[in-house]
Amino acid sequence: MTSFWSDSVHQLEPYVPGEQPKQADFIKLNSNESPFAPSPKVRQALQQALDTDLQKYPDPESEALRATIAQYYQLQADQVFVGNGSDEVLAHSFRALLQHPGRHILFPDITYSFYKVYAALYEVDYQTIPLGPDFSLELSPYLQANPQAVSAVIIANPNAPTGKALRLQQIEQLLQAQPNLLVIVDEAYVDFGAQSAASLVPRYDNLLVVQTLSKSRSLAGLRVGVALGQADLLQALVRVKNSFNSYPLDRLAQVAAQAAFEDETYFQQCRQQIISSRQYLSQALMELGFEVLPSQTNFVFVRHAEIEAAQIAAALRQRGILVRHFKQARIENFLRITIGLQVECQQLIQALQQILSEIDKTAN
Ligand SMILES: *Cc1c(COP(=O)(O)O)cnc(C)c1O
């Protein structure tokens, strides 16, 4: 910290991402990445792109990619915005759509922790609404919000780190009940078992759907995020983007992301495998005495009846397995565990069996 720092930077509390270990031999179940490599078509597209024009700037508007995504969701190309990861798309949304002095935004008390960080960075006031006792999102506080005081709502659907989702009909109920509130639906995990609100975009001017290629499309390392919304709404994001970085997606990212959307077969295979491993893992964890929240994502959120989450996370780490623990009220005894390969799920279960039996021995 030096006197050269901008005043407001002293107060910033940055987001802390999951650990990215330097050694490769960890089983990484802490950042909700896909355990599968990207589609072979992504590889081909990257190889071809290396042979052409990397000395030139990329298309600043990512037109070919946006056309592909638009077709995928049966939207128009001007209803698609892309950015350098959905975190950047979210950041631009805060800057472009949520700065309304005198009004605040709403999001759940337990959700993606970046929302608070962006709110602080862009000086957007917020109020959190507690999830229900079973971590379900209850719609009524949002349905009853006063649009004179509240400008927008952000809902991760499915929610992170709980893994629970609202039904599409509930999202639509909110859009209809609150035509003067912007509803941002962060669908980072939607492909693992929830319904996307993308189909509602043509009918609701108060909807912004945010997605990422980092999870279900195995491209966390590429950094591509998407926003879907009506063209007038997205124009605000385009303005902010073009006032910040004209080229958020490089040439490689544009062609690789496009290839990922074009390989539907591979995408379906990967998500089906995650969904079936989730069933296996949930069952095995319950048999070990864990409470497992029903998950519609590529992770499970679990708590052991007797042993503290922090202790389990540390013991797993010693055995080379990383999981995520949040030191946050209401969830300090939960672990968020990414669904890995089937063999990784089995190794996790074996490690937990050992850890639990050792703790049992020391207790007796
Ligand atoms: C992972 C995640 C993101 C960020 O995804 P990137 O595209 O990798 O930046 C956004 N929202 C939620 C809820 C996430 O879990």
The ligand as an ORCA input file, in Angstrom:
! r2SCAN-3c Opt
* xyz 0 1
  C     -17.682    -19.929    -12.397
  C     -18.735    -18.893    -12.251
  C     -18.689    -17.711    -12.969
  C     -17.472    -17.261    -13.725
  O     -17.205    -17.918    -14.838
  P     -16.047    -17.418    -15.815
  O     -16.748    -17.414    -17.128
  O     -15.009    -18.469    -15.719
  O     -15.574    -16.061    -15.437
  C     -19.755    -16.834    -12.861
  N     -20.796    -17.096    -12.064
  C     -20.861    -18.199    -11.323
  C     -22.031    -18.433    -10.438
  C     -19.825    -19.127    -11.388
  O     -19.850    -20.199    -10.610
*
